[in-house]
Amino acid sequence: MASSPTHPPLPPKPSEPLPSDCCGQGCMPCVQDIYEQELKTWKRECERIRRGVGPEEASSVLSPDSYSPCTLVAVRSETHDTNVYRCRPADGQVLRARPGQHLILKLETEKSSITRQYTILLPPRYDQESSSELSEFEVMIKLYPEGRASKIIAATWYVGQVAHWRGPIGGLEYSTNSVQFVVIFAVGTGVLPMIPVVESIVGDDEEEARVEALLGFRSMREVLAKQRWKDIAGYWNVKVDIFLSQDEGGDGNVRHFGEIHRRKMGPEDIAPRIERAKQRDTLFLVCGTTDFEKFVIGLLKASSIPECRIKKF
Ligand SMILES: Cc1cc2nc3c(=O)[nH]c(=O)nc-3n(C[C@H](O)[C@H](O)[C@H](O)COP(=O)(O)OP(=O)(O)OC[C@H]3O[C@@H](n4cnc5c(N)ncnc54)[C@H](O)[C@@H]3O)c2cc1C
């Protein structure tokens, strides 16, 4: 008869990403980096449990290196398939984040665990200097009918549930007036990191950079964070263009966004912006599906835009 272990059950081993999970574009961190970090954390945790040592004392700030339990305190619907989840870290932990950063969510499945990355939706008018610590944070998550994480979130995330997060990671290091022009190409949930980034630019009284944002969605009902984009589009130094690839029209209340184009964002929209921006000191921000990012970065490189002027989220 097999002897039962004398220690509590070990956590499930993280699942290895599939080759198709990597977009091959040098993301930082790449899915493989995240997997290796997960594996190290898992081995450390198993070793700790086997040796009967108690959990490490929690730090007061959410950390990129270890997961913290966070309680779901509110859920609100953003669109038909996207929700905003408000989470409160346990034990009075806080989150220190800057615009464009994301967190890593770990979800346990029966046999293993999976991780997914989600942008921190910093509050509007978030001031890094005066309110750099958040006792609650929000993420906006689009749920895909066939998505592995999506299915778990849709089935199990109710107020009071606990989820495990680590971070923050990534983000944009931007200092006031470091460029003259910021051009954004983003589609779908890729627009989310751009919101706090642009808000931090327009919220800075000293900032003189102009921002041009080209945002793509399938239809008006899929536009994410409508009110925040409307507010952003109201600033003197921002121009927002929304591309709706499958929208037939009919929504009259759209003028506050700036310009609405009822077609897919294409090279005829992107290339002239790159050419125009080349005459000024410009930073290009890109985020969206793998294909979209490859396509835009290809156009930027073909126009000899140096890598230090391109930020992919
Ligand atoms: C840095 C970073 C930040 C991110 N921030 C957010 C965020 O704030 N909000 C958010 O909702 N997502 C965000 N994502 C995407 C997120 O991490 C997951 O990839 C997404 O939630 C799908 O996970 P899943 O397990 O449900 O789907 P998977 O099981 O991984 O995929 C199943 C199917 O869903 C579809 N799918 C998956 N991801 C996408 C996508 N991004 N676009 C189009 N189709 C897709 C595909 O058809 C795919 O075949 C971010 C990703 C990165 C890398």
Ligand as a Chemical Component Dictionary entry (heavy atoms), coordinates in Angstrom:
data_LIG
# 
_chem_comp.id                   LIG 
_chem_comp.type                 NON-POLYMER 
_chem_comp.pdbx_formal_charge   0 
_chem_comp.three_letter_code    LIG 
# 
loop_
_chem_comp_atom.comp_id 
_chem_comp_atom.atom_id 
_chem_comp_atom.alt_atom_id 
_chem_comp_atom.type_symbol 
_chem_comp_atom.charge 
_chem_comp_atom.model_Cartn_x 
_chem_comp_atom.model_Cartn_y 
_chem_comp_atom.model_Cartn_z 
_chem_comp_atom.pdbx_ordinal 
LIG C1  C1  C 0 0.437  42.489 -21.332 1  
LIG C2  C2  C 0 -0.968 41.982 -21.567 2  
LIG C3  C3  C 0 -2.047 42.675 -21.029 3  
LIG C4  C4  C 0 -3.349 42.198 -21.248 4  
LIG N1  N1  N 0 -4.389 42.900 -20.703 5  
LIG C5  C5  C 0 -5.658 42.460 -20.904 6  
LIG C6  C6  C 0 -6.765 43.173 -20.320 7  
LIG O1  O1  O 0 -6.585 44.180 -19.635 8  
LIG N2  N2  N 0 -8.013 42.686 -20.551 9  
LIG C7  C7  C 0 -8.235 41.541 -21.302 10 
LIG O2  O2  O 0 -9.401 41.145 -21.466 11 
LIG N3  N3  N 0 -7.210 40.852 -21.846 12 
LIG C8  C8  C 0 -5.931 41.272 -21.649 13 
LIG N4  N4  N 0 -4.884 40.548 -22.160 14 
LIG C9  C9  C 0 -5.181 39.233 -22.807 15 
LIG C10 C10 C 0 -5.298 38.154 -21.703 16 
LIG O3  O3  O 0 -4.049 37.974 -21.052 17 
LIG C11 C11 C 0 -5.708 36.766 -22.242 18 
LIG O4  O4  O 0 -4.915 36.431 -23.338 19 
LIG C12 C12 C 0 -7.186 36.752 -22.635 20 
LIG O5  O5  O 0 -7.975 37.016 -21.488 21 
LIG C13 C13 C 0 -7.595 35.386 -23.207 22 
LIG O6  O6  O 0 -7.322 34.380 -22.277 23 
LIG P1  P1  P 0 -8.185 33.041 -22.296 24 
LIG O7  O7  O 0 -7.440 32.027 -21.473 25 
LIG O8  O8  O 0 -9.594 33.335 -21.922 26 
LIG O9  O9  O 0 -8.158 32.608 -23.837 27 
LIG P2  P2  P 0 -7.179 31.524 -24.498 28 
LIG O10 O10 O 0 -7.580 30.155 -24.024 29 
LIG O11 O11 O 0 -5.770 31.947 -24.265 30 
LIG O12 O12 O 0 -7.549 31.733 -26.025 31 
LIG C14 C14 C 0 -8.720 31.124 -26.611 32 
LIG C15 C15 C 0 -9.175 31.881 -27.858 33 
LIG O13 O13 O 0 -9.622 33.177 -27.451 34 
LIG C16 C16 C 0 -9.290 34.127 -28.441 35 
LIG N5  N5  N 0 -8.399 35.155 -27.885 36 
LIG C17 C17 C 0 -7.601 35.059 -26.802 37 
LIG N6  N6  N 0 -6.969 36.214 -26.556 38 
LIG C18 C18 C 0 -7.366 37.067 -27.514 39 
LIG C19 C19 C 0 -7.093 38.430 -27.781 40 
LIG N7  N7  N 0 -6.291 39.167 -26.977 41 
LIG N8  N8  N 0 -7.680 39.011 -28.861 42 
LIG C20 C20 C 0 -8.508 38.286 -29.661 43 
LIG N9  N9  N 0 -8.819 36.999 -29.445 44 
LIG C21 C21 C 0 -8.273 36.391 -28.392 45 
LIG C22 C22 C 0 -8.639 33.435 -29.532 46 
LIG O14 O14 O 0 -9.579 33.127 -30.527 47 
LIG C23 C23 C 0 -8.117 32.175 -28.884 48 
LIG O15 O15 O 0 -7.963 31.162 -29.812 49 
LIG C24 C24 C 0 -3.583 41.010 -22.003 50 
LIG C25 C25 C 0 -2.493 40.323 -22.545 51 
LIG C26 C26 C 0 -1.212 40.803 -22.337 52 
LIG C27 C27 C 0 -0.053 40.036 -22.952 53 
# 
loop_
_chem_comp_bond.comp_id 
_chem_comp_bond.atom_id_1 
_chem_comp_bond.atom_id_2 
_chem_comp_bond.value_order 
_chem_comp_bond.pdbx_ordinal 
LIG C1  C2  SING 1  
LIG C2  C3  SING 2  
LIG C2  C26 DOUB 3  
LIG C3  C4  DOUB 4  
LIG C4  N1  SING 5  
LIG C4  C24 SING 6  
LIG N1  C5  DOUB 7  
LIG C5  C6  SING 8  
LIG C5  C8  SING 9  
LIG C6  O1  DOUB 10 
LIG C6  N2  SING 11 
LIG N2  C7  SING 12 
LIG C7  O2  DOUB 13 
LIG C7  N3  SING 14 
LIG N3  C8  DOUB 15 
LIG C8  N4  SING 16 
LIG N4  C9  SING 17 
LIG N4  C24 SING 18 
LIG C9  C10 SING 19 
LIG C10 O3  SING 20 
LIG C10 C11 SING 21 
LIG C11 O4  SING 22 
LIG C11 C12 SING 23 
LIG C12 O5  SING 24 
LIG C12 C13 SING 25 
LIG C13 O6  SING 26 
LIG O6  P1  SING 27 
LIG P1  O7  DOUB 28 
LIG P1  O8  SING 29 
LIG P1  O9  SING 30 
LIG O9  P2  SING 31 
LIG P2  O10 DOUB 32 
LIG P2  O11 SING 33 
LIG P2  O12 SING 34 
LIG O12 C14 SING 35 
LIG C14 C15 SING 36 
LIG C15 O13 SING 37 
LIG C15 C23 SING 38 
LIG O13 C16 SING 39 
LIG C16 N5  SING 40 
LIG C16 C22 SING 41 
LIG N5  C17 SING 42 
LIG N5  C21 SING 43 
LIG C17 N6  DOUB 44 
LIG N6  C18 SING 45 
LIG C18 C19 SING 46 
LIG C18 C21 DOUB 47 
LIG C19 N7  SING 48 
LIG C19 N8  DOUB 49 
LIG N8  C20 SING 50 
LIG C20 N9  DOUB 51 
LIG N9  C21 SING 52 
LIG C22 O14 SING 53 
LIG C22 C23 SING 54 
LIG C23 O15 SING 55 
LIG C24 C25 DOUB 56 
LIG C25 C26 SING 57 
LIG C26 C27 SING 58 
# 
